[in-house]
Amino acid sequence: MTDRIFNFSAGPATLPEEVLRDAQEALWNLHGTGIGVMEHSHRGGAFTAVAQETEAACRALAGIPDDYAVLFLQGGASTQFFQLPAHWLAEDATADYLVTGSWSEKAAKEARRYGKVHEAATTRDQDFGVIPRQDQIHYSDAPTYVHLTSNNTIFGTQWVSEPEIPAEAWLACDASSDIFSRPIDLTRYGVLYAGAQKNLGPAGVTLVVVRRDLLDAPVRDLPTMLRYATHAEQGSLYNTPPSFGIYVMGRVLRWIQEQGGLAGMARANEEKAQVLYDALSELDFYACTAGEGSRSLMNITFRTPTPELDAAFVKEALAAQLSGLKGHRSVGGMRASIYNAFPKEGCEVLASFLRDFAARNG
Ligand SMILES: *Cc1c(COP(=O)(O)O)cnc(C)c1O
């Protein structure tokens, strides 16, 4: 790690070193073909093998059954905010949204273009510092689906497990910032989507997992590209896919598998977050902005006593080669994003910086 520094960016974010080294090689010459991965035809055997490998790695890692399609799309999670309701939310139907931060607000806003949206729960009046309890969730009579954001990247909160939902509804989840950071039971979901750039690879590819029985039923006439079935029928190769991103995602998924799979990843992520939460709670100087029981293992949000000290913290941390710690402008303070590939060593270095800064300014 000589010429690299610790990058706490919320996304795009740190990727595993060995994946980056492999990608450098593949950019130049993919598997001895004499052609780099970005230069291969997406119809040729070399690339279709890559796409199949990435899908297989995804299915193996998360135990995704055959009755789910695994798609590699473009447009980011933000495109899923409208593609999903355009596809499934009829004009006179209702979708229930669990609004736990800015990203879920954005998702709900797009859904309102297509049908009725019921906010089944929100913690807006608590500055999105907590996740609602089950008894605070009030569903509508017959929602088509229930949408949740599993990890709130900006506020630093995370659902510990999926809430119970009405029997006839299915769960739609924006898992952009915690996908494959812990074991997941996909059968609890109708649709799960994630932009790759936090936990899975480079920006430009969006992973979408869809229960196949939902594919036949778009509730309105949609352009070919917006129909999930188009991509499912063609193995995500209907048009030119984000080929480099799909390649790197496959390597990242394999890297996660080598770390002990999702269970191993969960253990490592818990240990990493613990290093920081321990330091923060031991020092009265800092306040966590997320409530106990709701705290994210991916994005750790905290403050010093004043905005001036927050600014000094970010500046001095950068001088100490700890980058990307400024909090989102809507929350202020600091945010340490420590996704799957972020090394534990970086958390330890930040923990000692936390102690040192508090000692000098407390
Ligand atoms: C980053 C993020 C998004 C936005 O993703 P894009 O791929 O930029 O559209 C959406 N939801 C969550 C939870 C995020 O963390």
The ligand as an SDF file (V2000), in Angstrom:
LIG
                    3D

 15 15  0  0  0  0  0  0  0  0999 V2000
  -25.4140    5.6010   -3.7610 C   0  0  0  0  0  0  0  0  0  0  0  0
  -26.8140    5.1940   -3.5450 C   0  0  0  0  0  0  0  0  0  0  0  0
  -27.8040    5.3800   -4.5260 C   0  0  0  0  0  0  0  0  0  0  0  0
  -27.5240    6.0630   -5.8380 C   0  0  0  0  0  0  0  0  0  0  0  0
  -26.9960    5.1750   -6.7050 O   0  0  0  0  0  0  0  0  0  0  0  0
  -26.6580    5.5640   -8.2340 P   0  0  0  0  0  0  0  0  0  0  0  0
  -26.0670    4.2980   -8.7140 O   0  0  0  0  0  0  0  0  0  0  0  0
  -25.7220    6.7200   -8.1900 O   0  0  0  0  0  0  0  0  0  0  0  0
  -27.9410    5.9160   -8.9070 O   0  0  0  0  0  0  0  0  0  0  0  0
  -29.0660    4.9040   -4.2700 C   0  0  0  0  0  0  0  0  0  0  0  0
  -29.3660    4.2970   -3.1130 N   0  0  0  0  0  0  0  0  0  0  0  0
  -28.4500    4.1200   -2.1350 C   0  0  0  0  0  0  0  0  0  0  0  0
  -28.8320    3.4350   -0.8720 C   0  0  0  0  0  0  0  0  0  0  0  0
  -27.1540    4.5640   -2.3300 C   0  0  0  0  0  0  0  0  0  0  0  0
  -26.2400    4.3860   -1.3680 O   0  0  0  0  0  0  0  0  0  0  0  0
  1  2  1  0
  2  3  1  0
  2 14  2  0
  3  4  1  0
  3 10  2  0
  4  5  1  0
  5  6  1  0
  6  7  2  0
  6  8  1  0
  6  9  1  0
 10 11  1  0
 11 12  2  0
 12 13  1  0
 12 14  1  0
 14 15  1  0
M  END
$$$$
